[in-house]
């Protein structure tokens, strides 16, 4: 009877340890997911006068811009992404590398020249690497890995450590 009781105790300890490790792993993944949503890039609105040629830009197209781009790029354009070529108060010219549609579909392009008058877009934003946020992301990933490793080491692997009484009986 004691062998059965001892076996059940080992099984329940292993089960609890496994659940603790899983919850530590889930928390770690949650932290990493949150950090990914916050970190890496900052999107800043710019005017054409502030931009430098070659900068990565996102041009947020309005209804007039959709009408202009309908023949060359397609209907329902939402955002044109690419490298800034030139611009002034009258409009912008970019070498488009991607077009995002209102439906959420994205269509990669090969540096297609797109010229939009100022009335055809709502805003131009740039994408810059946010060094501080990226640092927090890396710290969060490292902390998550440490929590996971510590959880496994503290709680054990769930296998018996060899302590306790050996089973009695000859087995024959």
Backbone bond lengths (Angstrom), bond angles and torsions (degrees), N, CA, C in turn:
res aa  C-N    CA-C-N  psi(-1)  N-CA   C-N-CA  omega(-1)  CA-C   N-CA-C  phi
1 X - - - 1.450 - - 1.534 111.61 -
2 X 1.335 115.86 -37.35 1.468 118.48 -179.07 1.519 111.27 -69.14
3 X 1.334 118.44 -29.90 1.467 120.66 178.25 1.518 110.59 -65.06
4 X 1.329 116.96 -39.66 1.468 121.56 178.73 1.523 109.39 -66.81
5 X 1.318 116.58 -44.54 1.459 121.13 -179.82 1.538 110.58 -62.60
6 X 1.338 116.62 -42.74 1.464 121.78 179.00 1.527 110.61 -64.17
7 X 1.337 116.24 -40.70 1.459 120.71 179.01 1.530 110.98 -64.05
8 X 1.331 116.95 -41.15 1.467 121.24 178.84 1.528 110.62 -65.53
9 X 1.342 116.56 -38.01 1.461 119.99 179.25 1.522 110.58 -64.88
10 X 1.347 116.54 -43.02 1.468 119.86 178.68 1.520 110.42 -63.21
11 X 1.331 116.83 -42.14 1.459 121.12 -179.39 1.520 111.03 -63.72
12 X 1.343 117.35 -43.89 1.458 118.90 -178.86 1.530 111.19 -68.81
13 X 1.358 118.07 -35.44 1.463 120.29 175.43 1.521 110.38 -63.54
14 X 1.328 116.05 -43.62 1.469 119.75 179.76 1.526 110.47 -63.68
15 X 1.326 116.35 -39.66 1.464 120.03 178.80 1.516 112.06 -64.36
16 X 1.340 116.27 -43.32 1.473 119.76 178.31 1.529 110.85 -64.24
17 X 1.327 116.52 -41.49 1.468 120.14 179.19 1.518 110.53 -63.28
18 X 1.335 115.96 -41.67 1.470 119.49 179.29 1.525 110.87 -63.22
19 X 1.334 117.34 -41.87 1.466 120.22 178.75 1.524 111.55 -65.03
20 X 1.333 117.20 -39.58 1.463 119.70 178.23 1.517 111.16 -64.22
21 X 1.327 116.70 -41.37 1.472 120.13 178.60 1.516 110.66 -65.06
22 X 1.338 116.31 -40.45 1.463 119.64 178.66 1.525 111.01 -64.08
23 X 1.333 117.31 -41.98 1.459 118.63 -180.00 1.529 110.91 -67.93
24 X 1.344 117.50 -35.76 1.468 119.68 175.51 1.526 110.33 -64.57
25 X 1.332 116.70 -40.49 1.459 120.87 177.55 1.515 111.64 -64.79
26 X 1.336 116.58 -41.46 1.466 120.41 179.03 1.526 110.92 -64.87
27 X 1.333 116.74 -40.80 1.468 119.50 177.62 1.525 110.33 -63.48
28 X 1.326 116.25 -40.57 1.467 119.91 179.54 1.516 110.84 -62.20
29 X 1.336 116.56 -44.85 1.457 119.74 178.61 1.523 111.17 -64.79
30 X 1.323 117.22 -35.71 1.459 120.62 177.49 1.513 111.71 -63.96
31 X 1.328 116.38 -42.18 1.460 120.75 178.50 1.521 110.14 -63.49
32 X 1.336 116.98 -44.63 1.469 120.84 179.72 1.530 109.94 -62.44
33 X 1.334 117.78 -43.66 1.462 121.23 179.09 1.516 112.17 -61.09
34 X 1.322 116.32 -42.44 1.462 120.61 178.27 1.524 110.73 -63.77
35 X 1.326 115.86 -43.03 1.458 119.69 -179.74 1.534 111.01 -64.72
36 X 1.319 117.27 -37.88 1.467 119.84 178.56 1.521 111.18 -62.87
37 X 1.344 117.04 -35.60 1.458 120.21 179.29 1.521 112.59 -70.12
38 X 1.323 116.96 -27.13 1.454 121.39 -174.74 1.523 112.28 -94.10
39 X 1.303 117.34 -34.21 1.461 121.39 -164.64 1.519 114.47 -95.19
40 X 1.278 113.56 -176.19 1.453 129.34 170.41 1.526 114.96 83.54
41 X 1.318 120.12 -64.46 1.460 119.61 -173.19 1.522 112.09 -122.90
42 X 1.326 114.76 149.72 1.456 122.34 173.41 1.525 107.25 -118.91
43 X 1.317 116.08 135.41 1.463 121.78 179.97 1.524 107.68 -108.57
44 X 1.340 116.21 117.82 1.456 121.67 -174.35 1.521 110.77 -118.85
45 X 1.345 117.44 128.50 1.465 119.65 175.22 1.530 110.40 -67.06
46 X 1.326 116.26 140.45 1.461 122.22 -177.76 1.527 109.63 -136.15
47 X 1.312 114.98 159.40 1.462 120.08 169.97 1.525 106.63 -102.31
48 X 1.337 118.67 154.13 1.463 120.26 -179.16 1.525 113.89 -53.60
49 X 1.328 119.15 -30.85 1.459 121.90 179.44 1.525 112.78 -68.64
50 X 1.322 117.93 -23.81 1.463 122.15 -178.80 1.529 113.11 -86.87
51 X 1.314 116.39 -12.93 1.468 120.60 -174.28 1.519 112.13 -86.05
52 X 1.329 114.57 150.88 1.466 121.34 175.57 1.517 108.91 -111.11
53 X 1.331 118.26 142.96 1.465 119.86 177.59 1.527 110.91 -55.98
54 X 1.322 114.87 136.96 1.461 120.89 -179.94 1.517 114.17 95.47
55 X 1.336 118.56 -11.92 1.462 120.80 178.82 1.525 110.26 -68.63
56 X 1.329 115.73 144.95 1.461 120.88 174.14 1.519 108.45 -74.17
57 X 1.334 116.65 125.78 1.462 120.97 -179.18 1.528 110.95 -131.19
58 X 1.328 113.63 157.42 1.455 122.51 173.84 1.522 106.38 -124.10
59 X 1.324 116.33 119.04 1.460 121.13 178.98 1.524 107.07 -102.56
60 X 1.348 116.10 116.36 1.460 122.54 -178.66 1.537 108.11 -88.74
61 X 1.316 114.87 106.81 1.464 122.43 -171.60 1.532 110.40 -81.66
62 X 1.342 116.83 143.77 1.469 121.94 174.89 1.539 109.40 -103.99
63 X 1.324 116.95 -170.64 1.471 121.31 -176.96 1.533 112.16 -60.50
64 X 1.327 117.55 -39.88 1.469 120.43 178.75 1.532 110.03 -64.93
65 X 1.310 117.29 -39.70 1.454 121.61 178.17 1.522 112.29 -66.25
66 X 1.345 116.74 -36.08 1.473 119.98 177.12 1.527 110.61 -63.37
67 X 1.323 115.71 -38.96 1.466 119.35 178.59 1.528 110.61 -66.02
68 X 1.322 117.35 -41.21 1.471 121.15 179.60 1.525 110.65 -65.50
69 X 1.333 117.54 -41.52 1.462 121.70 -175.26 1.529 114.04 -84.79
70 X 1.329 117.71 -7.00 1.468 119.97 -174.02 1.532 112.88 -59.70
71 X 1.313 118.49 -36.46 1.468 119.93 -178.70 1.535 112.22 -79.64
72 X 1.334 117.10 -39.51 1.464 120.17 -175.35 1.531 113.71 -85.49
73 X 1.325 117.04 -39.98 1.462 120.87 -172.51 1.523 111.98 -111.85
74 X 1.305 117.36 -39.15 1.461 121.27 -179.32 1.515 110.87 136.71
75 X 1.327 115.08 166.61 1.466 121.30 179.73 1.527 111.02 -75.80
76 X 1.297 116.27 159.40 1.466 124.46 171.98 1.520 114.10 61.63
77 X 1.320 118.04 36.00 1.470 121.19 176.52 1.523 108.17 -70.47
78 X 1.329 115.75 135.21 1.455 121.61 178.40 1.535 110.57 -107.56
79 X 1.349 116.59 -50.87 1.465 121.99 -177.30 1.520 109.22 -137.31
80 X 1.329 115.53 135.07 1.459 120.95 173.19 1.523 106.43 -110.30
81 X 1.336 115.87 122.98 1.461 121.59 -179.63 1.520 108.97 -107.63
82 X 1.325 116.28 141.60 1.455 119.00 178.20 1.508 112.41 175.93
83 X 1.319 115.18 -165.24 1.465 122.66 179.22 1.525 108.54 -97.14
84 X 1.317 115.73 131.86 1.455 121.86 178.52 1.526 109.40 -67.97
85 X 1.348 115.99 129.24 1.463 121.25 178.62 1.524 109.76 -103.04
86 X 1.329 116.38 -56.09 1.464 120.59 179.57 1.525 108.94 -161.68
87 X 1.322 114.58 168.92 1.451 119.03 177.91 1.509 111.73 175.23
88 X 1.327 113.32 163.82 1.457 121.18 176.00 1.513 107.14 -156.24
89 X 1.314 117.47 -162.89 1.459 120.97 -178.38 1.524 111.85 -64.25
90 X 1.332 117.64 -21.06 1.470 120.93 -178.65 1.531 113.07 -81.30
91 X 1.349 117.90 -22.89 1.460 119.33 -179.05 1.520 112.26 161.25
92 X 1.337 115.63 -171.71 1.466 121.03 -178.60 1.520 110.98 -132.50
93 X 1.335 114.53 153.96 1.458 121.11 171.83 1.521 106.51 -125.61
94 X 1.345 115.87 129.39 1.453 120.53 178.46 1.525 110.00 -131.94
95 X 1.327 114.98 157.29 1.467 121.78 172.02 1.522 104.90 -95.30
96 X 1.331 116.94 99.43 1.467 122.11 -173.01 1.522 111.31 -69.26
97 X 1.330 115.49 131.78 1.466 121.19 175.65 1.521 111.51 -111.45
98 X 1.342 117.19 -15.22 1.458 121.03 179.76 1.517 109.09 -159.48
99 X 1.323 115.49 143.10 1.458 121.22 175.93 1.522 107.57 -123.91
100 X 1.337 116.22 126.98 1.454 121.47 177.93 1.521 108.06 -107.86
101 X 1.325 114.77 132.50 1.454 120.42 -177.71 1.527 110.16 -99.04
102 X 1.326 116.66 162.57 1.461 122.42 -179.31 1.525 110.62 -57.03
103 X 1.307 117.57 -33.47 1.467 122.03 -178.86 1.524 112.49 -69.37
104 X 1.348 117.78 -10.75 1.455 121.59 -178.53 1.520 113.28 99.01
105 X 1.313 117.13 -8.34 1.463 121.00 179.05 1.525 109.10 -74.80
106 X 1.317 115.59 141.72 1.459 121.73 179.64 1.516 108.70 -115.39
107 X 1.328 116.81 141.20 1.457 121.62 -178.64 1.524 110.01 -129.42
108 X 1.350 117.37 104.20 1.469 120.03 179.72 1.536 111.67 -61.96
109 X 1.306 115.85 146.23 1.468 122.99 179.05 1.523 109.40 -128.32
110 X 1.321 117.02 163.32 1.463 122.00 178.28 1.513 109.95 -110.41
111 X 1.323 116.42 78.58 1.463 122.72 177.74 1.523 113.60 48.46
112 X 1.320 116.18 50.59 1.460 122.34 177.19 1.527 108.45 -76.93
113 X 1.324 117.00 127.03 1.460 120.96 179.86 1.522 110.30 -70.92
114 X 1.327 116.16 124.73 1.462 122.05 179.16 1.520 107.47 -126.95
115 X 1.327 115.76 125.78 1.460 121.68 177.28 1.517 108.23 -115.52
116 X 1.325 115.81 127.30 1.462 120.42 -179.46 1.522 110.08 -127.41
117 X 1.349 116.85 127.67 1.465 119.04 174.02 1.536 109.45 -69.20
118 X 1.291 118.17 159.99 1.466 122.75 -176.09 1.522 112.04 -57.02
119 X 1.299 118.45 -33.40 1.466 121.41 -179.03 1.528 112.17 -72.07
120 X 1.343 118.87 -9.59 1.464 122.27 -174.86 1.532 113.95 -94.05
121 X 1.333 117.88 -4.05 1.458 118.74 179.94 1.528 110.53 -141.04
122 X 1.329 114.28 153.00 1.462 120.13 179.70 1.522 112.13 -87.90
123 X 1.335 116.64 -40.99 1.454 119.00 -178.36 1.522 111.20 -157.09
124 X 1.331 114.54 160.72 1.466 122.38 173.67 1.529 105.61 -123.01
125 X 1.321 116.65 126.78 1.458 120.09 178.20 1.523 109.63 -122.62
126 X 1.324 115.19 153.60 1.458 120.61 176.20 1.525 108.88 -110.25
127 X 1.309 114.80 155.01 1.461 121.13 177.83 1.519 107.34 -113.20
128 X 1.332 116.15 116.98 1.461 121.14 -179.64 1.519 108.87 -123.82
129 X 1.325 114.92 145.93 1.454 120.81 176.54 1.522 108.52 -67.15
130 X 1.327 116.64 123.86 1.461 122.38 177.84 1.524 107.75 -91.83
131 X 1.310 116.28 99.77 1.466 121.37 -172.91 1.526 111.15 -63.25
132 X 1.313 118.32 -44.08 1.468 120.45 -178.94 1.527 110.76 -63.02
133 X 1.324 116.97 -45.88 1.467 120.05 179.66 1.517 111.80 -64.88
134 X 1.311 116.54 -37.60 1.461 119.90 177.98 1.529 110.04 -65.73
135 X 1.331 117.18 -37.92 1.465 120.96 175.31 1.517 111.58 -60.78
136 X 1.347 116.26 -42.12 1.467 119.81 176.71 1.521 111.23 -64.56
137 X 1.316 116.74 -36.32 1.465 120.25 177.13 1.522 110.51 -61.49
138 X 1.311 116.59 -47.86 1.467 120.32 -179.74 1.525 110.08 -62.58
139 X 1.333 117.52 -42.84 1.466 120.65 178.31 1.527 110.75 -62.04
140 X 1.326 116.89 -39.79 1.467 120.27 178.19 1.513 112.56 -64.71
141 X 1.318 116.64 -40.63 1.467 119.97 178.57 1.531 109.65 -65.57
142 X 1.324 117.20 -44.21 1.470 120.46 179.00 1.531 110.07 -61.92
143 X 1.334 116.96 -44.62 1.470 120.19 178.65 1.525 111.02 -61.41
144 X 1.320 117.57 -40.33 1.457 120.81 178.45 1.514 112.28 -62.92
145 X 1.310 116.53 -42.05 1.464 120.53 178.38 1.523 109.94 -65.13
146 X 1.335 117.24 -41.44 1.468 120.74 178.83 1.522 110.50 -62.61
147 X 1.337 117.41 -43.81 1.466 120.66 178.47 1.525 110.14 -61.05
148 X 1.300 117.86 -42.92 1.453 121.49 -179.33 1.529 111.09 -64.84
149 X 1.325 117.31 -46.96 1.470 120.59 -179.70 1.525 110.43 -65.46
150 X 1.320 117.09 -42.15 1.465 120.42 179.37 1.527 110.27 -63.21
151 X 1.322 116.57 -41.67 1.462 119.97 178.45 1.505 112.12 -60.20
152 X 1.306 117.37 -43.76 1.463 120.83 179.53 1.526 110.12 -66.61
153 X 1.342 117.59 -43.07 1.464 120.40 -178.31 1.526 112.58 -68.48
154 X 1.331 117.56 -41.85 1.459 120.55 -177.77 1.529 110.80 -71.68
155 X 1.312 116.24 -42.17 1.456 119.72 -175.61 1.517 112.72 -84.83
156 X 1.297 117.42 -16.85 1.462 120.34 178.35 1.506 111.81 85.49
157 X 1.310 113.90 176.36 1.460 119.43 -176.42 1.514 112.61 -89.12
158 X 1.346 117.50 -7.54 1.459 120.01 -178.89 1.526 112.35 92.95
159 X 1.304 118.78 -1.07 1.460 121.15 177.00 1.512 108.84 -94.61
160 X 1.341 118.05 149.14 1.459 120.17 -179.54 1.523 111.10 -62.13
161 X 1.317 115.95 145.65 1.455 121.00 -177.14 1.517 112.60 -87.49
162 X 1.327 118.75 -5.32 1.453 121.63 -179.45 1.513 111.93 95.51
163 X 1.328 118.25 -2.84 1.455 121.19 178.64 1.523 108.70 -81.68
164 X 1.278 116.19 152.83 1.456 121.03 178.40 1.521 110.73 108.15
165 X 1.308 114.63 -178.68 1.454 120.10 -177.01 1.514 110.13 -82.67
166 X 1.346 116.78 140.40 1.462 118.71 174.79 1.527 109.59 -71.93
167 X 1.344 117.02 154.59 1.448 119.84 178.97 1.518 110.72 -60.64
168 X 1.328 115.61 143.47 1.477 120.62 178.47 1.505 109.52 -100.10
169 X 1.283 116.38 156.88 1.450 121.42 179.25 1.508 110.26 112.96
170 X 1.284 114.38 157.40 1.475 119.48 -177.44 1.511 111.21 -91.86
171 X 1.324 117.59 -21.93 1.456 119.70 179.49 1.516 112.67 82.51
172 X 1.349 119.70 0.07 1.466 122.17 178.44 1.477 110.56 -103.18
